[in-house]
Amino acid sequence: MSRKKYTLQNTPFVVPTTDGKIIKEHFGKTSDGNSDISIAHMVAPAGWSEPFQTPEFEEFTFIIKGRKQFIIEDETVILEAGQSIKIEKDTRVQYSNPFKEACEYIAICTPAFSMDLVHRED
């Protein structure tokens, strides 16, 4: 009997949050133990933001619906549906959705997202 050459993810890990953001990790440390990459489907509600951080991982973001604001070092970048961005590791960044509609997006981190590697500011 041969080993399966794929992994189908039907039950992503839903990350508990207190800020209204929905995070469903399909692959990564908490969902399947993979520390090399994490892939998550997210919805950031209108008005959402999180503290600045300087992660030890690259983060790729693809916007499905809505808009998302990034403050990268001292530059503000706004992504809209259909756009994507790659942010290098060890870059100071703040993610937010200051807009009136929710933002749905996919986030991919290499290596995988980890609270130990994100370095959020207080």
C-alpha positions in Angstrom: 0.0 0.0 0.0 1.5 3.3 -1.0 1.6 6.4 1.1 -0.8 9.3 0.2 1.0 12.0 -1.7 -1.3 14.8 -0.4 -2.9 16.2 2.7 -6.5 17.5 2.4 -7.3 20.0 5.1 -11.0 20.1 6.0 -10.7 21.2 9.6 -8.3 24.1 10.0 -7.3 25.2 13.5 -9.4 28.2 14.5 -7.1 30.5 16.5 -8.8 32.0 19.6 -8.8 35.8 19.4 -10.2 38.6 21.5 -10.2 41.3 18.8 -12.9 40.0 16.4 -10.4 38.7 13.9 -11.1 35.3 12.4 -8.0 33.1 11.9 -8.2 29.6 10.4 -4.8 28.1 10.1 -4.9 25.4 7.4 -1.3 24.4 7.7 1.3 25.4 10.3 2.5 24.8 13.8 -0.9 24.6 15.5 -2.8 22.8 12.8 -0.4 20.1 11.6 2.9 20.7 13.4 4.7 22.2 10.4 7.2 24.8 11.4 8.4 25.5 7.9 5.3 27.3 6.6 1.9 28.4 7.8 -1.1 29.2 5.6 -4.1 30.9 7.1 -7.5 32.2 5.9 -8.3 35.4 7.8 -11.0 38.0 8.2 -10.1 41.3 9.9 -13.3 43.2 11.0 -13.7 46.9 10.2 -11.7 49.0 12.6 -9.3 46.2 13.6 -5.6 46.7 14.3 -2.8 45.0 16.1 0.4 46.4 17.6 3.6 46.9 15.6 5.7 43.8 15.3 9.1 42.7 13.9 8.7 39.1 13.0 11.5 36.5 12.3 9.5 35.2 9.3 8.6 36.4 5.8 4.9 37.1 5.4 2.9 37.0 2.2 -0.6 38.4 2.1 -3.2 38.0 -0.6 -6.4 40.1 -0.3 -9.6 38.4 -1.3 -12.1 41.0 -0.3 -11.9 44.5 1.2 -8.8 46.4 2.0 -5.9 46.1 4.5 -3.5 48.7 5.7 0.2 48.0 6.4 2.6 50.4 8.0 6.0 49.0 6.9 8.9 50.8 8.7 7.7 54.4 8.0 5.6 53.8 4.9 1.8 53.2 4.7 0.7 50.7 2.1 -3.0 49.9 1.4 -3.8 46.7 -0.4 -7.1 46.0 -2.2 -8.8 42.8 -3.4 -6.6 40.9 -5.9 -3.4 42.5 -4.7 -0.6 40.8 -2.7 2.5 41.7 -0.8 5.6 40.1 0.6 7.2 41.5 3.7 10.7 40.5 4.5 11.6 39.0 7.9 13.0 41.4 10.6 10.9 44.3 9.2 8.9 46.4 11.6 5.2 46.3 10.5 1.7 47.1 11.8 -1.4 45.5 10.2 -4.8 47.1 10.4 -8.2 47.5 8.8 -9.2 51.1 9.5 -11.9 50.8 6.8 -15.7 50.4 7.0 -15.8 46.8 5.6 -14.2 43.6 6.7 -11.1 42.4 4.9 -10.7 38.8 3.9 -7.3 37.5 3.0 -4.8 34.7 3.0 -1.5 34.9 5.0 1.5 32.7 4.4 4.5 32.8 6.7 7.9 31.2 6.2 8.9 29.8 8.6 5.5 29.2 10.2 3.8 31.9 12.3 4.7 31.6 16.0 4.1 33.9 18.9 7.7 33.2 19.8 8.9 34.7 16.5 6.4 37.6 16.0 7.9 40.1 18.5 4.8 42.3 19.0 5.3 45.6 20.8 3.4 46.4 24.0 
